[in-house]
């Protein structure tokens, strides 16, 4: 780790790590988390995994938490159409949200930070 990154991670109260639902990303995340542990970071105490959900038929949240051997995970709902629409119109993503799960996800993330 770069010394500045090490200091930021080491002295932070909370770490958020974003993963996708694919084997390559999960393998890389596993390696990265083990590397942080080797560097002396208390990953188990600080870590929250954010799972970018893009397909409900692939690896689910339970599989991800088992794979990474973690307990604190938040699943981000799929919203590809809303992202594309907001980008096309140059407007904030949150304006186009029709999915009420997003509000609950943001509340969960904010609660996890504080």
Biotite code that builds the C-alpha atoms (Angstrom):
import biotite.structure as struc

atoms = struc.array([
    struc.Atom([0.000, 0.000, 0.000], chain_id="A", res_id=1, res_name="UNK", atom_name="CA", element="C"),
    struc.Atom([1.014, 3.557, -0.645], chain_id="A", res_id=2, res_name="UNK", atom_name="CA", element="C"),
    struc.Atom([1.931, 5.199, 2.689], chain_id="A", res_id=3, res_name="UNK", atom_name="CA", element="C"),
    struc.Atom([-0.870, 7.782, 2.416], chain_id="A", res_id=4, res_name="UNK", atom_name="CA", element="C"),
    struc.Atom([-3.416, 5.057, 1.634], chain_id="A", res_id=5, res_name="UNK", atom_name="CA", element="C"),
    struc.Atom([-2.109, 2.956, 4.512], chain_id="A", res_id=6, res_name="UNK", atom_name="CA", element="C"),
    struc.Atom([-2.502, 5.861, 6.952], chain_id="A", res_id=7, res_name="UNK", atom_name="CA", element="C"),
    struc.Atom([-5.993, 6.663, 5.709], chain_id="A", res_id=8, res_name="UNK", atom_name="CA", element="C"),
    struc.Atom([-7.122, 3.039, 6.009], chain_id="A", res_id=9, res_name="UNK", atom_name="CA", element="C"),
    struc.Atom([-5.320, 2.335, 9.258], chain_id="A", res_id=10, res_name="UNK", atom_name="CA", element="C"),
    struc.Atom([-6.755, 5.317, 11.121], chain_id="A", res_id=11, res_name="UNK", atom_name="CA", element="C"),
    struc.Atom([-10.251, 5.318, 9.641], chain_id="A", res_id=12, res_name="UNK", atom_name="CA", element="C"),
    struc.Atom([-13.248, 4.241, 11.696], chain_id="A", res_id=13, res_name="UNK", atom_name="CA", element="C"),
    struc.Atom([-15.070, 2.650, 8.770], chain_id="A", res_id=14, res_name="UNK", atom_name="CA", element="C"),
    struc.Atom([-14.070, 1.108, 5.439], chain_id="A", res_id=15, res_name="UNK", atom_name="CA", element="C"),
    struc.Atom([-16.415, 0.625, 2.509], chain_id="A", res_id=16, res_name="UNK", atom_name="CA", element="C"),
    struc.Atom([-15.434, -1.840, -0.177], chain_id="A", res_id=17, res_name="UNK", atom_name="CA", element="C"),
    struc.Atom([-17.506, -2.126, -3.350], chain_id="A", res_id=18, res_name="UNK", atom_name="CA", element="C"),
    struc.Atom([-17.734, -5.449, -5.169], chain_id="A", res_id=19, res_name="UNK", atom_name="CA", element="C"),
    struc.Atom([-19.668, -6.762, -8.137], chain_id="A", res_id=20, res_name="UNK", atom_name="CA", element="C"),
    struc.Atom([-21.394, -10.101, -8.383], chain_id="A", res_id=21, res_name="UNK", atom_name="CA", element="C"),
    struc.Atom([-18.703, -11.911, -10.300], chain_id="A", res_id=22, res_name="UNK", atom_name="CA", element="C"),
    struc.Atom([-16.014, -14.369, -9.340], chain_id="A", res_id=23, res_name="UNK", atom_name="CA", element="C"),
    struc.Atom([-13.081, -12.237, -10.558], chain_id="A", res_id=24, res_name="UNK", atom_name="CA", element="C"),
    struc.Atom([-14.125, -9.238, -8.457], chain_id="A", res_id=25, res_name="UNK", atom_name="CA", element="C"),
    struc.Atom([-14.733, -11.383, -5.397], chain_id="A", res_id=26, res_name="UNK", atom_name="CA", element="C"),
    struc.Atom([-11.340, -13.091, -5.775], chain_id="A", res_id=27, res_name="UNK", atom_name="CA", element="C"),
    struc.Atom([-9.620, -9.713, -6.073], chain_id="A", res_id=28, res_name="UNK", atom_name="CA", element="C"),
    struc.Atom([-11.534, -8.413, -3.049], chain_id="A", res_id=29, res_name="UNK", atom_name="CA", element="C"),
    struc.Atom([-10.511, -11.468, -1.024], chain_id="A", res_id=30, res_name="UNK", atom_name="CA", element="C"),
    struc.Atom([-6.859, -10.879, -1.908], chain_id="A", res_id=31, res_name="UNK", atom_name="CA", element="C"),
    struc.Atom([-7.101, -7.152, -1.118], chain_id="A", res_id=32, res_name="UNK", atom_name="CA", element="C"),
    struc.Atom([-8.749, -7.800, 2.251], chain_id="A", res_id=33, res_name="UNK", atom_name="CA", element="C"),
    struc.Atom([-6.088, -10.357, 3.199], chain_id="A", res_id=34, res_name="UNK", atom_name="CA", element="C"),
    struc.Atom([-3.413, -7.841, 2.217], chain_id="A", res_id=35, res_name="UNK", atom_name="CA", element="C"),
    struc.Atom([-4.999, -5.213, 4.481], chain_id="A", res_id=36, res_name="UNK", atom_name="CA", element="C"),
    struc.Atom([-5.062, -7.718, 7.339], chain_id="A", res_id=37, res_name="UNK", atom_name="CA", element="C"),
    struc.Atom([-1.371, -8.498, 6.766], chain_id="A", res_id=38, res_name="UNK", atom_name="CA", element="C"),
    struc.Atom([-0.673, -4.761, 7.010], chain_id="A", res_id=39, res_name="UNK", atom_name="CA", element="C"),
    struc.Atom([-2.338, -4.700, 10.432], chain_id="A", res_id=40, res_name="UNK", atom_name="CA", element="C"),
    struc.Atom([-5.745, -3.242, 9.499], chain_id="A", res_id=41, res_name="UNK", atom_name="CA", element="C"),
    struc.Atom([-8.616, -4.569, 11.621], chain_id="A", res_id=42, res_name="UNK", atom_name="CA", element="C"),
    struc.Atom([-10.787, -5.374, 8.609], chain_id="A", res_id=43, res_name="UNK", atom_name="CA", element="C"),
    struc.Atom([-13.397, -7.353, 10.556], chain_id="A", res_id=44, res_name="UNK", atom_name="CA", element="C"),
    struc.Atom([-14.128, -4.384, 12.812], chain_id="A", res_id=45, res_name="UNK", atom_name="CA", element="C"),
    struc.Atom([-14.154, -1.613, 10.170], chain_id="A", res_id=46, res_name="UNK", atom_name="CA", element="C"),
    struc.Atom([-15.428, -3.165, 6.937], chain_id="A", res_id=47, res_name="UNK", atom_name="CA", element="C"),
    struc.Atom([-18.766, -2.818, 5.196], chain_id="A", res_id=48, res_name="UNK", atom_name="CA", element="C"),
    struc.Atom([-19.110, -4.407, 1.770], chain_id="A", res_id=49, res_name="UNK", atom_name="CA", element="C"),
    struc.Atom([-21.285, -2.651, -0.818], chain_id="A", res_id=50, res_name="UNK", atom_name="CA", element="C"),
    struc.Atom([-22.547, -5.196, -3.339], chain_id="A", res_id=51, res_name="UNK", atom_name="CA", element="C"),
    struc.Atom([-23.309, -3.664, -6.723], chain_id="A", res_id=52, res_name="UNK", atom_name="CA", element="C"),
    struc.Atom([-26.316, -5.662, -7.826], chain_id="A", res_id=53, res_name="UNK", atom_name="CA", element="C"),
    struc.Atom([-26.690, -5.881, -11.585], chain_id="A", res_id=54, res_name="UNK", atom_name="CA", element="C"),
    struc.Atom([-28.405, -9.231, -11.957], chain_id="A", res_id=55, res_name="UNK", atom_name="CA", element="C"),
    struc.Atom([-30.575, -11.143, -9.528], chain_id="A", res_id=56, res_name="UNK", atom_name="CA", element="C"),
    struc.Atom([-29.739, -14.510, -11.092], chain_id="A", res_id=57, res_name="UNK", atom_name="CA", element="C"),
    struc.Atom([-26.038, -14.536, -10.226], chain_id="A", res_id=58, res_name="UNK", atom_name="CA", element="C"),
    struc.Atom([-24.131, -14.708, -6.953], chain_id="A", res_id=59, res_name="UNK", atom_name="CA", element="C"),
    struc.Atom([-26.416, -13.337, -4.233], chain_id="A", res_id=60, res_name="UNK", atom_name="CA", element="C"),
    struc.Atom([-25.676, -11.404, -1.058], chain_id="A", res_id=61, res_name="UNK", atom_name="CA", element="C"),
    struc.Atom([-25.427, -14.519, 1.116], chain_id="A", res_id=62, res_name="UNK", atom_name="CA", element="C"),
    struc.Atom([-22.882, -16.050, -1.278], chain_id="A", res_id=63, res_name="UNK", atom_name="CA", element="C"),
    struc.Atom([-20.818, -12.846, -1.280], chain_id="A", res_id=64, res_name="UNK", atom_name="CA", element="C"),
    struc.Atom([-20.732, -12.587, 2.519], chain_id="A", res_id=65, res_name="UNK", atom_name="CA", element="C"),
    struc.Atom([-19.726, -16.254, 2.796], chain_id="A", res_id=66, res_name="UNK", atom_name="CA", element="C"),
    struc.Atom([-17.057, -15.894, 0.096], chain_id="A", res_id=67, res_name="UNK", atom_name="CA", element="C"),
    struc.Atom([-15.502, -12.819, 1.737], chain_id="A", res_id=68, res_name="UNK", atom_name="CA", element="C"),
    struc.Atom([-16.111, -14.168, 5.261], chain_id="A", res_id=69, res_name="UNK", atom_name="CA", element="C"),
    struc.Atom([-17.766, -10.937, 6.395], chain_id="A", res_id=70, res_name="UNK", atom_name="CA", element="C"),
    struc.Atom([-21.003, -10.113, 8.167], chain_id="A", res_id=71, res_name="UNK", atom_name="CA", element="C"),
    struc.Atom([-21.607, -6.461, 7.284], chain_id="A", res_id=72, res_name="UNK", atom_name="CA", element="C"),
    struc.Atom([-22.840, -6.051, 3.712], chain_id="A", res_id=73, res_name="UNK", atom_name="CA", element="C"),
    struc.Atom([-25.278, -3.755, 1.933], chain_id="A", res_id=74, res_name="UNK", atom_name="CA", element="C"),
    struc.Atom([-26.801, -4.656, -1.413], chain_id="A", res_id=75, res_name="UNK", atom_name="CA", element="C"),
    struc.Atom([-27.111, -1.742, -3.835], chain_id="A", res_id=76, res_name="UNK", atom_name="CA", element="C"),
    struc.Atom([-30.243, -2.187, -5.991], chain_id="A", res_id=77, res_name="UNK", atom_name="CA", element="C"),
    struc.Atom([-29.919, -2.352, -9.765], chain_id="A", res_id=78, res_name="UNK", atom_name="CA", element="C"),
    struc.Atom([-30.730, 0.984, -11.432], chain_id="A", res_id=79, res_name="UNK", atom_name="CA", element="C"),
    struc.Atom([-29.022, 0.940, -14.823], chain_id="A", res_id=80, res_name="UNK", atom_name="CA", element="C"),
    struc.Atom([-31.911, 2.629, -16.631], chain_id="A", res_id=81, res_name="UNK", atom_name="CA", element="C"),
    struc.Atom([-32.014, 5.477, -14.132], chain_id="A", res_id=82, res_name="UNK", atom_name="CA", element="C"),
    struc.Atom([-28.248, 6.039, -14.397], chain_id="A", res_id=83, res_name="UNK", atom_name="CA", element="C"),
    struc.Atom([-28.374, 6.119, -18.194], chain_id="A", res_id=84, res_name="UNK", atom_name="CA", element="C"),
    struc.Atom([-31.399, 8.434, -18.215], chain_id="A", res_id=85, res_name="UNK", atom_name="CA", element="C"),
    struc.Atom([-29.815, 10.838, -15.703], chain_id="A", res_id=86, res_name="UNK", atom_name="CA", element="C"),
    struc.Atom([-26.536, 10.857, -17.617], chain_id="A", res_id=87, res_name="UNK", atom_name="CA", element="C"),
    struc.Atom([-28.302, 11.503, -20.933], chain_id="A", res_id=88, res_name="UNK", atom_name="CA", element="C"),
    struc.Atom([-30.290, 14.402, -19.490], chain_id="A", res_id=89, res_name="UNK", atom_name="CA", element="C"),
    struc.Atom([-27.443, 15.760, -17.367], chain_id="A", res_id=90, res_name="UNK", atom_name="CA", element="C"),
    struc.Atom([-29.504, 15.620, -14.202], chain_id="A", res_id=91, res_name="UNK", atom_name="CA", element="C"),
    struc.Atom([-28.830, 14.108, -10.772], chain_id="A", res_id=92, res_name="UNK", atom_name="CA", element="C"),
    struc.Atom([-29.438, 10.398, -10.586], chain_id="A", res_id=93, res_name="UNK", atom_name="CA", element="C"),
    struc.Atom([-31.643, 10.724, -7.504], chain_id="A", res_id=94, res_name="UNK", atom_name="CA", element="C"),
    struc.Atom([-34.274, 12.715, -9.431], chain_id="A", res_id=95, res_name="UNK", atom_name="CA", element="C"),
    struc.Atom([-35.091, 9.705, -11.612], chain_id="A", res_id=96, res_name="UNK", atom_name="CA", element="C"),
    struc.Atom([-35.321, 7.062, -8.892], chain_id="A", res_id=97, res_name="UNK", atom_name="CA", element="C"),
    struc.Atom([-38.573, 5.186, -8.825], chain_id="A", res_id=98, res_name="UNK", atom_name="CA", element="C"),
    struc.Atom([-37.246, 2.399, -6.607], chain_id="A", res_id=99, res_name="UNK", atom_name="CA", element="C"),
    struc.Atom([-37.944, 3.058, -2.907], chain_id="A", res_id=100, res_name="UNK", atom_name="CA", element="C"),
    struc.Atom([-35.182, 0.598, -1.977], chain_id="A", res_id=101, res_name="UNK", atom_name="CA", element="C"),
    struc.Atom([-32.629, 3.293, -2.789], chain_id="A", res_id=102, res_name="UNK", atom_name="CA", element="C"),
    struc.Atom([-33.819, 5.524, 0.052], chain_id="A", res_id=103, res_name="UNK", atom_name="CA", element="C"),
    struc.Atom([-33.535, 2.627, 2.458], chain_id="A", res_id=104, res_name="UNK", atom_name="CA", element="C"),
    struc.Atom([-30.052, 1.757, 1.147], chain_id="A", res_id=105, res_name="UNK", atom_name="CA", element="C"),
    struc.Atom([-28.825, 5.342, 1.615], chain_id="A", res_id=106, res_name="UNK", atom_name="CA", element="C"),
    struc.Atom([-30.236, 5.397, 5.145], chain_id="A", res_id=107, res_name="UNK", atom_name="CA", element="C"),
    struc.Atom([-28.469, 2.103, 5.914], chain_id="A", res_id=108, res_name="UNK", atom_name="CA", element="C"),
    struc.Atom([-25.151, 3.434, 4.571], chain_id="A", res_id=109, res_name="UNK", atom_name="CA", element="C"),
    struc.Atom([-25.465, 6.671, 6.550], chain_id="A", res_id=110, res_name="UNK", atom_name="CA", element="C"),
    struc.Atom([-26.375, 4.713, 9.678], chain_id="A", res_id=111, res_name="UNK", atom_name="CA", element="C"),
    struc.Atom([-23.329, 2.496, 9.142], chain_id="A", res_id=112, res_name="UNK", atom_name="CA", element="C"),
    struc.Atom([-21.050, 5.547, 8.906], chain_id="A", res_id=113, res_name="UNK", atom_name="CA", element="C"),
    struc.Atom([-22.345, 7.170, 12.088], chain_id="A", res_id=114, res_name="UNK", atom_name="CA", element="C"),
])
